[in-house]
Amino acid sequence: MKTDNDINQHEALYSLASRYPGSIEGLAQAMGRRLGRQMYPNVLRNKLRPGIDTHHLNFEEYSLILELCEEAKLDGWQIPMRALCWRHGMVAICLPQTEGAPATVATAMRQAGEAAREFGEMMAEFAQAAADGKITRSEAEHVLPEVQHVLTMVTMLRESIEVVTVPDDTSFGNPRLV
């Protein structure tokens, strides 16, 4: 089983587009409606196929494909983005949609506590998987989603901290230490 880290982003996007309802033809029609212009299935197929050097997707098309596949609720719609990020030494993290009260310092503190608890649980699972000195594919498939969950929680905490941050008090020329 390939993971996001060892799949080619071009192959991942082509595979995803092929699973769209109606395959490449259905995706081309949906893209044409969104873009307000004709998207020919053969042109899209050539843009998506790895190894075709005469046609290329632009960023808007790439993003639209991911958006349409997400809306169609296709499993793994995020994989091409994750693979692209991995290629460049980065990690893409899906943020959960949060609704309700705006972030407060108390919210950020609660998130920090939850993230610490989840990290501890993830580390316990990792330690159990690695106890025999190796990690099997099935153990990794159990632990890796937990790692992704912790990364998401920490990213949400980061966002909450950004939201509740206020300017330094610079009265009298000295920042107030908090």
Secondary structure, 3 states (H helix, E strand, C coil): CCCHHHCCHHHHHHHHHHCCCCHHHHHHHHHHHHHCCCCCHHHHHHHHCCCCCCCCCCHHHHHHHHHHHHHCCCCCCCHHHHHHHHHCCCCCCCCCCCCCCCCCHHHHHHHHHHHHHHHHHHHHHHHHHHCCCCCCHHHHHHHHHHHHHHHHHHHHHHHHHHHHCCCCCCHHHCCCCC
